């Protein structure tokens, strides 16, 4: 039975990845960050049907939104300076998730926080203390891009402005937690957040606990080699004591970036099982928060 279930999971994932690779590149859009000075480039995945649709903002991790095959050649990304880092150069994970949301009736917007600030190349593993990251940090800079994305989506006629959600990975997941902390208990700006293997230490977050009325789902990896899932579990416990609604899913045998659809990541059985489950849970979580 276990072998049969594993085969079914692998078959389903293969179908999703193949469908994503065959899909057209997303549209490129620009909108202002809430910092009042940065013109953010974003990549918009849209359903084939007429709207208005619910929407989700996807926040990339520390490596940036682009494939490692091209991001080493990238610097600034702007309206007037096209580079190899563009819609055609997005990473497999972002393409997969963007198309997955669009296929389920959601508009998905992936903002690039790094490219407009001259750091489209992103940052490698174990660069938490790199001073070059200061002006694109997850505490005071990137939350303003997420807030700008929310304002932009609310101005589109094809978006249901009352049903906008947030998703982030790693550094982007820490950003998402900070966005939820900023919006607090009184606001229903982002209806829910999905956070994948965030950094939950004091250097990444605005406070030791979250006080927010919007539900949050954390997706953690037991064998994470980049961040501590234990820190996130403790954050969730403290936040629940403060009245926050946080669900935590920990995938045994999974690693950091478990939802990266590359062969190297998906060769780990724990990652394959985690990705298959996370795709379903992500839809269920936002559907539950839509009403």
C-alpha positions in Angstrom: 0.0 0.0 0.0 2.8 2.5 0.9 4.4 1.8 -2.5 1.0 2.4 -4.3 0.5 5.7 -2.4 4.0 6.9 -3.2 3.4 6.1 -6.9 0.2 8.1 -6.9 1.9 11.1 -5.2 4.7 11.0 -7.7 2.3 10.7 -10.6 0.2 13.7 -9.4 3.3 15.8 -8.8 4.6 15.0 -12.3 1.4 16.1 -13.8 1.5 19.4 -12.0 5.1 20.1 -12.9 4.6 19.2 -16.5 1.5 21.4 -16.7 3.5 24.3 -15.2 6.3 23.9 -17.6 3.9 23.9 -20.6 2.1 27.0 -19.4 2.7 30.4 -20.9 4.9 32.9 -19.1 3.1 35.2 -16.7 2.4 38.8 -17.4 4.9 41.4 -16.2 3.4 44.3 -14.2 4.8 47.2 -12.2 3.5 48.8 -9.1 4.8 51.1 -6.3 6.1 49.6 -3.0 4.5 51.1 0.1 7.9 52.6 0.8 6.9 55.4 -1.6 10.1 55.2 -3.7 10.6 51.8 -5.3 8.9 50.7 -8.5 8.4 46.9 -8.0 8.3 44.5 -10.9 5.8 41.6 -10.5 4.8 38.5 -12.4 1.1 37.9 -12.7 -0.5 34.5 -13.2 -4.2 34.6 -14.1 -7.0 32.1 -14.6 -8.4 31.6 -18.1 -11.9 32.4 -17.0 -13.4 35.9 -16.3 -13.1 37.4 -12.9 -13.3 38.8 -10.3 -11.0 36.2 -8.8 -9.5 35.7 -5.3 -5.8 36.5 -5.4 -2.6 35.5 -3.6 0.7 37.4 -3.3 3.7 35.1 -3.4 6.9 36.3 -1.6 10.1 34.7 -2.9 12.9 33.5 -0.6 16.5 34.7 -0.2 17.7 33.3 -3.5 15.2 35.6 -5.3 12.4 34.8 -7.8 14.6 33.7 -10.7 16.2 30.4 -11.8 19.8 29.8 -10.7 20.6 29.4 -14.4 20.1 33.1 -15.0 20.2 35.0 -11.7 24.0 35.1 -11.6 24.0 37.4 -14.6 21.3 39.8 -13.2 21.6 43.1 -11.4 19.0 45.7 -11.7 15.5 44.9 -13.0 13.3 47.8 -14.0 10.9 49.1 -16.7 13.8 50.5 -18.8 16.5 47.9 -18.2 15.3 44.4 -19.2 17.8 41.7 -18.1 17.9 37.9 -18.4 15.9 38.0 -15.1 12.4 38.3 -16.4 9.2 36.3 -16.7 10.9 33.6 -18.8 13.6 33.2 -16.2 11.5 32.5 -13.1 12.4 29.5 -11.0 10.6 26.2 -11.4 9.0 26.6 -7.9 7.5 30.0 -8.6 6.3 28.9 -12.0 4.7 25.7 -10.5 3.0 27.6 -7.7 1.8 30.5 -9.9 0.3 28.2 -12.4 -1.2 26.0 -9.7 -3.0 28.9 -8.2 -4.2 30.1 -11.7 -5.5 26.6 -12.5 -7.5 26.7 -9.3 -9.1 30.1 -10.1 -6.7 32.4 -8.3 -4.7 35.4 -9.6 -1.2 34.9 -8.3 1.3 37.8 -8.1 5.0 37.3 -7.5 6.7 40.6 -6.6 10.5 40.8 -7.1 11.8 42.7 -4.0 15.5 42.3 -5.0 15.7 43.2 -8.8 14.4 46.8 -8.5 17.0 47.4 -5.8 19.9 46.1 -7.8 20.1 42.6 -6.2 18.3 40.4 -8.7 21.0 37.8 -8.4 19.7 36.9 -4.9 21.7 35.4 -2.1 23.0 31.9 -1.6 22.5 29.5 1.3 24.0 30.5 4.7 24.1 34.2 3.9 22.0 35.3 6.8 24.6 37.8 8.0 25.5 39.2 4.6 25.4 43.0 5.1 24.3 43.4 1.4 20.9 42.1 2.5 20.2 45.0 4.8 18.4 47.1 2.3 16.2 44.2 1.2 15.6 42.8 4.7 12.4 40.9 5.8 11.6 43.1 8.8 11.4 46.7 7.5 11.7 46.6 3.7 10.0 43.6 2.1 6.7 44.0 4.1 6.2 47.3 2.4 6.5 45.6 -1.0 3.8 43.1 0.1 1.6 46.0 1.2 2.2 47.7 -2.2 1.2 44.4 -3.9 -2.1 44.3 -1.9 -2.9 47.9 -2.9 -2.2 47.1 -6.6 -4.4 44.0 -6.6 -7.2 45.8 -5.0 -7.2 48.3 -7.9 -7.6 45.6 -10.5 -11.1 44.9 -11.8 -10.4 41.2 -12.1 -9.6 40.7 -8.4 -12.0 40.2 -5.6 -10.5 42.7 -3.2 -12.0 41.1 -0.1 -10.3 37.8 -0.8 -6.5 38.4 -1.1 -4.1 36.0 0.6 -0.3 35.8 1.2 2.2 33.1 0.7 6.0 33.1 1.3 9.0 30.9 1.3 12.0 31.1 3.7 13.0 34.8 3.9 9.7 35.6 2.1 7.8 33.5 4.7 9.5 35.6 7.5 8.4 38.6 5.6 4.8 37.3 5.4 4.8 36.8 9.2 6.0 40.4 9.6 3.2 41.6 7.3 0.6 39.7 9.4 2.1 41.3 12.5 1.9 44.7 11.0 -1.7 44.3 10.0 -2.6 43.2 13.5 -6.0 42.2 15.0 -8.1 45.0 13.6 -7.5 44.7 9.9 -8.6 42.0 7.4 -6.2 43.1 4.7 -4.7 39.8 3.9 -7.3 37.2 4.8 -4.8 34.4 5.5 -1.1 33.5 5.2 0.8 30.4 4.1 4.4 30.4 5.3 6.9 27.8 4.2 9.9 27.1 6.3 10.4 30.7 7.6 13.2 31.9 9.8 11.6 32.5 13.2 14.5 33.8 15.1 14.7 37.3 16.7 16.8 38.6 13.8 14.0 37.8 11.3 10.8 38.8 13.0 9.4 42.0 14.4 8.5 40.5 17.7 8.5 37.3 19.8 4.8 36.5 19.1 2.2 37.4 16.5 -1.1 39.1 17.4 -3.3 38.8 14.3 -6.9 37.9 13.6 -6.1 36.3 10.2 -5.3 32.6 10.1 -1.7 31.4 9.4 -0.6 28.0 8.3 3.1 27.1 8.8 4.7 24.4 6.6 7.9 23.2 8.3 10.5 20.6 7.5 11.9 18.3 10.2 15.3 18.0 8.6 15.6 21.7 7.6 19.3 22.5 7.1 18.7 26.3 6.9 16.3 27.4 9.6 15.1 25.9 12.9 11.6 24.4 12.8 11.8 24.3 16.6 12.0 28.1 16.7 8.9 28.3 14.6 7.0 25.8 16.8 7.8 28.0 19.8 6.7 31.1 18.0 3.4 29.4 17.1 2.9 28.4 20.7 3.5 32.0 22.0 1.3 33.4 19.3 -1.6 31.1 20.1 -1.3 32.1 23.8 -1.7 35.7 22.5 -4.8 34.7 20.6 -3.5 34.1 17.1 -4.8 31.3 14.8 -1.8 29.4 13.7 -1.7 25.8 12.3 1.6 24.1 12.1 2.4 21.2 9.8 5.8 19.5 10.2 6.9 17.1 7.5 9.1 14.3 8.7 12.1 13.6 6.5 11.6 16.9 4.5 14.3 19.5 4.0 14.4 23.2 3.4 12.9 24.0 -0.1 11.0 20.7 0.0 8.5 22.1 -2.6 11.3 22.9 -5.1 10.2 20.7 -8.0 13.8 20.0 -9.2 14.9 16.4 -9.5 17.5 16.9 -6.8 15.0 18.1 -4.2 12.3 15.6 -5.2 14.7 12.7 -5.0 14.2 12.9 -1.3 11.1 10.9 -0.4 10.2 13.2 2.5 10.2 16.2 0.1 7.9 14.5 -2.5 5.4 13.6 0.2 5.6 17.1 1.7 5.0 18.8 -1.6 2.0 16.7 -2.5 0.4 17.3 0.9 1.3 21.0 0.9 -0.3 21.7 -2.4 -3.6 20.3 -1.1 -3.4 21.9 2.3 -2.6 25.3 0.7 -5.8 25.2 -1.3 -7.8 24.0 1.7 -6.4 26.7 4.0 -7.3 29.6 1.7 -10.7 28.2 0.8 -11.5 27.9 4.5 -10.6 31.6 4.9 -12.4 32.9 1.9 -15.8 33.1 3.6 
